[in-house]
Amino acid sequence: MKYNSLHLFGLSLLLILFSACDIFEARGFVMPYETVEERFEQSMAWNAGNPYKAITTGADSYILYAMGDTHVGDTLNLNIFLDAAMEAGAIGAVMAGDITTGNDEDFYTFARQLPPQDSLPTFPLAGNHDLYFHGWEQYYELFGTSTYLFTVHTPNDSDLFICLDNGAATLGRKQIAWLKDVLETQRPQYRNCVIFTHTNFFRIRRMTATNPYVEELQLLTELCLRHDVDMVVAGHDHVKNSATLGNTEFLIMDALKDSEKNPGYLILTIEGDTIAPEFINL
């Protein structure tokens, strides 16, 4: 696409205006401070010293809570989500990116709201906003990895959940190689397989930044089809959506942030080889 001088002037003006905003940063909007390869390497280093979490439940069915885009700041909806998950007896809660605005204090505010891991295991991911203002440094200090997996074991079977870092839209070469290896070597051992990301694979609205590469999308959808991935759950677009390609269901969650017009989250009920999603609006 070609831009004339008016387009460039308008873009420059927007960047100047938003540069003073505490929830938007021009530098982070255009390009993250760390590459996805650097974040992946740091995540793998953290994983090496912290074993992947294995959750055991005594029931054949269980529920998993998921949300995205809290953009803390404010924590009213986040606390509603966490209270609901604990009251429902969820085996865990996934936070699919944009948990903060990227500011230092927001990460600490978010972390202070989280219950103890033995009360409710939580699984955060980094989104594009979490990378603003050098936010990855705070994310890594508090949460460590943004590329990892966890498993759930019932009396009769086991399920695999894969968490990916595509906060800047791309997974990158090394993370894709890791994902391929996990799907090829570990996926066959599990009944169900769900992938969580921040940036949704398929656009439901036009966006200026954090658009996935077409070639990468083709590869990822092929991997989902080849390895029988049941579901891919993402946030980022702030509006819930569901689409199916082959045997894989691709879900986008509503944003949970307090100022959102229709905030919401997702409940996954897993029973046997069935995964039933339910969108909840506050």
C-alpha positions as CSV (number, residue, x, y, z in Angstrom):
1,M,0.0,0.0,0.0
2,K,1.3,3.5,-0.9
3,Y,1.0,6.4,1.5
4,N,0.8,10.0,0.3
5,S,2.2,12.9,2.4
6,L,-1.2,13.5,4.0
7,H,-1.3,9.9,5.3
8,L,2.2,10.2,6.6
9,F,1.4,13.5,8.3
10,G,-1.7,12.1,9.9
11,L,0.2,9.0,11.2
12,S,3.0,11.2,12.5
13,L,0.5,13.4,14.3
14,L,-1.2,10.4,15.9
15,L,2.1,9.1,17.1
16,I,3.0,12.4,18.7
17,L,-0.3,12.7,20.4
18,F,-0.2,9.1,21.7
19,S,3.4,9.4,22.8
20,A,2.2,11.2,26.0
21,C,-0.5,8.7,26.7
22,D,0.1,6.2,29.6
23,I,-1.7,3.4,27.7
24,F,-0.1,3.9,24.3
25,E,3.5,4.2,23.3
26,A,4.5,5.0,19.7
27,R,7.8,3.1,19.9
28,G,6.1,0.0,21.3
29,F,3.2,0.3,18.8
30,V,5.6,0.2,15.8
31,M,8.1,-2.4,17.1
32,P,8.6,-4.2,20.4
33,Y,11.8,-3.7,22.3
34,E,12.7,-7.4,22.3
35,T,12.3,-9.6,19.3
36,V,10.1,-12.7,19.5
37,E,13.2,-14.8,19.3
38,E,14.7,-13.1,22.3
39,R,11.5,-13.5,24.3
40,F,11.3,-17.1,23.3
41,E,14.9,-17.8,24.4
42,Q,14.2,-16.2,27.8
43,S,11.0,-18.2,28.2
44,M,12.9,-21.4,27.5
45,A,15.6,-20.5,30.0
46,W,12.9,-19.9,32.6
47,N,11.2,-23.2,31.7
48,A,14.5,-25.1,32.2
49,G,14.4,-24.2,35.9
50,N,10.6,-24.4,36.4
51,P,8.9,-27.7,35.4
52,Y,5.8,-27.5,33.4
53,K,2.7,-27.6,35.6
54,A,0.7,-30.9,35.7
55,I,-2.7,-30.6,37.3
56,T,-4.5,-33.7,38.6
57,T,-8.2,-33.8,39.2
58,G,-10.3,-36.5,40.7
59,A,-13.2,-36.0,38.3
60,D,-13.6,-37.1,34.7
61,S,-14.9,-33.6,33.8
62,Y,-13.5,-30.2,34.7
63,I,-13.7,-26.5,33.8
64,L,-11.0,-24.1,32.8
65,Y,-11.5,-20.3,32.9
66,A,-9.9,-18.0,30.3
67,M,-9.8,-14.3,29.7
68,G,-7.9,-11.6,27.8
69,D,-7.3,-7.9,27.5
70,T,-7.8,-6.7,31.1
71,H,-5.5,-3.8,30.4
72,V,-4.9,-3.2,34.1
73,G,-5.0,-0.4,35.5
74,D,-8.3,-1.0,37.1
75,T,-9.1,-4.5,38.5
76,L,-12.8,-4.7,39.1
77,N,-13.6,-7.1,36.2
78,L,-10.4,-9.0,36.9
79,N,-11.4,-9.7,40.4
80,I,-14.9,-10.7,39.4
81,F,-13.3,-13.2,37.0
82,L,-10.9,-14.6,39.6
83,D,-13.7,-14.9,42.2
84,A,-16.0,-16.7,39.8
85,A,-13.2,-19.1,38.8
86,M,-12.5,-20.1,42.4
87,E,-16.1,-20.3,43.3
88,A,-16.8,-22.6,40.3
89,G,-13.8,-24.9,41.3
90,A,-12.0,-24.2,38.0
91,I,-8.7,-26.2,37.6
92,G,-7.0,-23.0,36.4
93,A,-7.3,-19.7,34.7
94,V,-5.5,-18.6,31.5
95,M,-4.8,-14.9,30.9
96,A,-4.3,-14.5,27.2
97,G,-2.3,-11.3,26.9
98,D,-2.8,-7.6,27.3
99,I,-3.0,-8.1,31.0
100,T,-1.6,-4.6,31.5
101,T,-1.0,-1.4,29.6
102,G,2.8,-2.1,29.7
103,N,3.5,0.3,32.6
104,D,5.6,-1.0,35.4
105,E,3.1,-0.4,38.2
106,D,0.3,-2.1,36.2
107,F,2.2,-5.4,36.2
108,Y,2.6,-5.3,40.0
109,T,-1.1,-4.3,40.4
110,F,-2.1,-7.3,38.3
111,A,0.2,-9.7,40.2
112,R,-1.2,-8.5,43.5
113,Q,-4.7,-9.6,42.5
114,L,-3.7,-13.2,41.7
115,P,-4.7,-15.8,44.2
116,P,-2.1,-18.3,45.5
117,Q,-1.2,-20.9,42.8
118,D,-2.5,-23.7,45.1
119,S,-5.9,-22.0,45.2
120,L,-6.2,-21.3,41.5
121,P,-3.3,-22.0,39.1
122,T,-3.0,-19.0,36.7
123,F,-1.4,-19.1,33.3
124,P,-0.5,-15.6,31.9
125,L,0.6,-14.7,28.4
126,A,2.2,-11.5,27.0
127,G,0.2,-9.4,24.6
128,N,1.2,-6.5,22.5
129,H,0.3,-3.9,25.2
130,D,2.4,-5.8,27.7
131,L,5.4,-5.2,25.5
132,Y,5.0,-1.4,25.6
133,F,7.3,0.8,27.8
134,H,9.8,-2.1,28.0
135,G,7.0,-4.1,29.6
136,W,8.6,-7.5,28.9
137,E,11.2,-6.8,31.6
138,Q,8.4,-6.5,34.2
139,Y,6.5,-9.4,32.8
140,Y,9.5,-11.7,32.9
141,E,10.4,-10.6,36.4
142,L,6.9,-11.5,37.7
143,F,5.7,-14.3,35.5
144,G,8.7,-15.7,33.7
145,T,7.8,-17.6,30.6
146,S,5.3,-16.7,27.9
147,T,5.8,-19.9,25.9
148,Y,5.0,-23.1,27.8
149,L,2.6,-25.9,28.3
150,F,0.6,-27.4,31.1
151,T,-1.3,-30.6,31.4
152,V,-4.5,-31.8,33.1
153,H,-4.8,-35.4,34.3
154,T,-8.2,-37.0,35.1
155,P,-8.8,-40.5,36.4
156,N,-9.0,-41.9,32.9
157,D,-7.2,-39.5,30.6
158,S,-5.0,-36.5,30.1
159,D,-5.2,-33.2,28.1
160,L,-2.6,-30.8,26.7
161,F,-2.7,-27.0,26.8
162,I,-0.1,-25.0,24.9
163,C,0.6,-21.3,25.5
164,L,2.3,-19.3,22.8
165,D,3.8,-15.8,22.7
166,N,2.6,-13.9,19.7
167,G,2.2,-10.5,21.4
168,A,3.9,-8.9,18.4
169,A,1.8,-11.0,15.9
170,T,4.5,-13.4,14.9
171,L,5.6,-16.6,16.7
172,G,9.0,-16.5,15.1
173,R,11.2,-19.3,13.7
174,K,12.3,-20.8,17.1
175,Q,8.9,-20.8,18.7
176,I,7.4,-22.5,15.6
177,A,10.1,-25.1,15.7
178,W,9.3,-25.7,19.4
179,L,5.5,-25.9,18.7
180,K,6.1,-28.4,15.9
181,D,8.2,-30.6,18.2
182,V,5.5,-30.5,20.9
183,L,2.7,-31.4,18.5
184,E,4.7,-34.2,16.9
185,T,6.2,-35.8,20.0
186,Q,3.7,-35.0,22.8
187,R,0.3,-34.4,21.2
188,P,-0.3,-38.1,20.5
189,Q,-0.1,-38.9,24.2
190,Y,-3.1,-36.7,25.1
191,R,-6.9,-36.8,24.5
192,N,-7.6,-33.1,23.9
193,C,-5.3,-30.3,22.8
194,V,-6.0,-26.6,23.2
195,I,-3.7,-23.7,22.1
196,F,-3.8,-20.3,23.8
197,T,-2.4,-17.1,22.1
198,H,-2.9,-13.4,22.4
199,T,-3.2,-12.3,18.8
200,N,-6.0,-14.1,17.1
201,F,-5.1,-16.0,13.9
202,F,-7.9,-14.6,11.8
203,R,-8.9,-10.9,11.7
204,I,-12.5,-10.0,12.4
205,R,-11.9,-6.3,12.1
206,R,-9.3,-4.1,10.4
207,M,-6.3,-3.3,12.5
208,T,-3.2,-1.1,11.9
209,A,-0.7,-3.2,13.8
210,T,0.0,-6.8,15.1
211,N,-1.4,-8.5,12.0
212,P,-0.1,-12.1,11.6
213,Y,2.1,-13.0,8.6
214,V,0.1,-14.9,6.0
215,E,2.7,-17.5,5.5
216,E,2.8,-18.2,9.2
217,L,-0.9,-18.4,9.4
218,Q,-0.9,-21.0,6.6
219,L,1.7,-23.1,8.5
220,L,-0.1,-22.8,11.8
221,T,-3.5,-23.8,10.4
222,E,-1.8,-26.8,8.7
223,L,-0.2,-27.8,12.0
224,C,-3.6,-27.6,13.7
225,L,-5.2,-29.8,11.1
226,R,-2.3,-32.3,10.9
227,H,-2.1,-32.8,14.7
228,D,-5.7,-32.7,15.6
229,V,-5.7,-29.5,17.7
230,D,-9.2,-29.2,19.1
231,M,-9.3,-25.4,19.8
232,V,-7.3,-22.2,19.5
233,V,-8.3,-19.5,22.0
234,A,-7.1,-15.8,21.6
235,G,-8.0,-12.3,22.6
236,H,-6.7,-9.1,21.0
237,D,-9.7,-8.1,18.9
238,H,-11.9,-7.4,22.0
239,V,-15.0,-8.9,20.4
240,K,-15.9,-12.6,20.8
241,N,-16.0,-14.7,17.7
242,S,-16.0,-18.4,16.8
243,A,-15.0,-20.0,13.5
244,T,-14.2,-23.6,12.6
245,L,-11.5,-24.8,10.1
246,G,-11.3,-28.5,9.7
247,N,-11.7,-30.0,13.2
248,T,-10.2,-27.0,15.0
249,E,-12.4,-24.3,16.5
250,F,-10.9,-20.8,16.6
251,L,-12.3,-18.6,19.4
252,I,-11.7,-14.9,20.2
253,M,-12.7,-13.7,23.6
254,D,-14.3,-10.4,24.6
255,A,-12.0,-8.0,26.4
256,L,-12.3,-8.0,30.2
257,K,-11.1,-4.5,30.8
258,D,-13.2,-2.4,33.1
259,S,-14.0,0.3,30.5
260,E,-15.1,-2.1,27.8
261,K,-18.8,-1.8,26.8
262,N,-19.4,-5.6,26.8
263,P,-16.6,-7.1,28.9
264,G,-16.5,-10.9,29.1
265,Y,-14.5,-14.1,29.6
266,L,-14.6,-17.7,28.5
267,I,-15.4,-21.0,30.3
268,L,-14.2,-24.3,28.8
269,T,-16.0,-27.4,30.1
270,I,-14.0,-30.5,29.3
271,E,-15.8,-33.8,29.5
272,G,-14.4,-36.8,27.7
273,D,-13.3,-35.8,24.2
274,T,-15.7,-32.8,24.2
275,I,-14.7,-29.3,24.9
276,A,-17.7,-27.0,25.4
277,P,-17.0,-23.2,25.3
278,E,-19.3,-20.7,27.0
279,F,-18.8,-17.0,26.6
280,I,-19.8,-15.1,29.8
281,N,-20.5,-11.3,29.7
282,L,-20.5,-9.2,32.8
